[in-house]
């Protein structure tokens, strides 16, 4: 897996796992993939496998959460990387990740 690669896999019928980089280079594609999983019944997104993230990755995750809420089918995040949590705190959006 290259540094810019990411992958979304179904861990269970209602859960998806994201692995690899969630950065500016991958955020647009990741948004489509993670949102598709959420639209297809995933209620949990596990970010334990995210090796790198930046503000675009954070924006991607927030967009997925917002779209899921608009559909009336909220998604819960699991294992949010420490760096993403810190960035969310700095941007004062950490409460949206809860």
PECOR-V141430 format. One record per residue. N is the residue number from 1. RES is the residue in one letter. D_LAST is the distance of its C-alpha to the last C-alpha in Angstrom with 2 decimals. Layout:
# PECOR-V141430
n-><N:N>
res-><RES:RES>
d_last-><D_LAST:D_LAST>
This chain:
# PECOR-V141430
n-><1:2:3:4:5:6:7:8:9:10:11:12:13:14:15:16:17:18:19:20:21:22:23:24:25:26:27:28:29:30:31:32:33:34:35:36:37:38:39:40:41:42:43:44:45:46:47:48:49:50:51:52:53:54:55:56:57:58:59:60:61:62:63:64:65:66:67:68:69:70:71:72:73:74:75:76:77:78:79:80:81:82:83:84:85:86:87:88:89:90:91:92:93:94:95:96:97:98>
res-><X:X:X:X:X:X:X:X:X:X:X:X:X:X:X:X:X:X:X:X:X:X:X:X:X:X:X:X:X:X:X:X:X:X:X:X:X:X:X:X:X:X:X:X:X:X:X:X:X:X:X:X:X:X:X:X:X:X:X:X:X:X:X:X:X:X:X:X:X:X:X:X:X:X:X:X:X:X:X:X:X:X:X:X:X:X:X:X:X:X:X:X:X:X:X:X:X:X>
d_last-><29.18:29.68:27.38:26.41:25.91:22.84:22.71:20.70:21.96:21.47:20.73:21.33:21.98:18.37:16.73:17.17:17.31:17.36:19.78:21.71:21.22:18.63:20.58:22.71:25.25:23.12:20.33:22.44:23.48:20.09:18.70:21.57:21.21:17.51:17.81:20.99:19.40:16.75:19.72:21.68:19.57:16.81:13.80:12.18:12.29:13.00:13.23:15.27:18.37:17.45:20.24:19.86:17.57:18.20:17.26:18.42:16.21:13.12:14.67:15.29:11.78:10.81:14.06:13.45:10.36:12.66:15.63:14.22:13.29:16.81:18.31:16.88:15.41:11.61:10.34:7.77:7.38:9.26:10.88:9.54:12.77:13.34:15.05:12.34:10.00:13.15:13.95:10.74:11.61:15.17:14.51:12.49:9.69:7.08:5.43:5.52:3.80:0.00>
